[in-house]
């Protein structure tokens, strides 16, 4: 049996010191943490030069690798001390227990202090990372808020009220302007003046009908910005059924005829149509009613097919539409134009001018060292 004095202090000190670290590391079965632990032990041996301790540390490390569970490691160590040494009896009653507890508390404090220090460092790093993210988010929000246009979307009621105010201001300004009484002219003279003022390109064009389209001998069509409505009377001596008709339309071509007879319409359309939104029905067995959905909803057609006479799109009188009938992009554009018109009437900057002034103001604030007192801005 090995002597108590030879191994007691070195072994107990090594066991408790290194086991405290092992307990905090939560050693896994694969031995990954033990491999790093083994490197640390041999590094300590090389630095301290304690070659007489190296044998015990290597033995302890081999036991730790083999007995990776904490309770198994302790069971093996204290079983060895009971069977092969006088650890429990050689130093007097309770000496072994006191020695173990003293070493345990000594290295327990070191291990817990090291753990707490590392935990505090990790928390500090995480806190700094979160602070940087919050600061970055605030800076991005401020930048976005400055770059956004300062145009507020108006409701239908607000837009109507704004339009009424603009018209009221126009009426007041026209009252302040001296009125000029025009000289009376005969109907013939007025017609001559109208012809002289008319654009040469508009000469020869037909005046639109009440539906902004055209009344032709064989059919009549009307239009809005979004669609065309076409009515084709069928002039035959017998009752017409849908199967007696051929109505064929392509993206830019329309054909309408009675089977076995010449076509009533057969030509290239003014512009493209949406085939999936185009329909036709037979009304009262006498008239074909066709609805054509326009692709370009910002264009007035001057003719239905290329062989038709042209109408003057300048003389089209569209029905007033509500803002709610417009798509989002068009509505925003109309509201912007109304806002700018209102600002001009009041002698105030438009939205684009206000945006430029804000940019100049920001530039002046960023460069206080520069003198802008003699600058003139357009």
Secondary structure, DSSP 8 states (H G I E B T S, - for coil): -B-HHHHHHHHHHHHHHHHHHHHHHT--TT-HHHHHHHHHHHHHHHHH--HHHHHHHHHHHHHHHHS-SHHHHHHHHHHHHHHHB-TTTTT-TTHHHHHHHHHHHHHHHHHHHHHHHHHHHHHHHHHHHHHHHHHHHHHHHHHHHHHS-------HHHHHHHHHHHHHHHHHHHHHS---------HHHHHHHHHHHS-GGGTT-B---TTSSEE-SS-EEEE-SSEEEEEEE---SS---GGGEEEEEETTEEEEEETTS--SEEEEBSS-EEEEEEEEEEETTTEEEEEEEES-TT---S-SBTTS--B-GGG-------GGGS-HHHHHHHHHHHHHHHHHHTT---HHHHHHHHHHHHHHHH-TTS--TT----
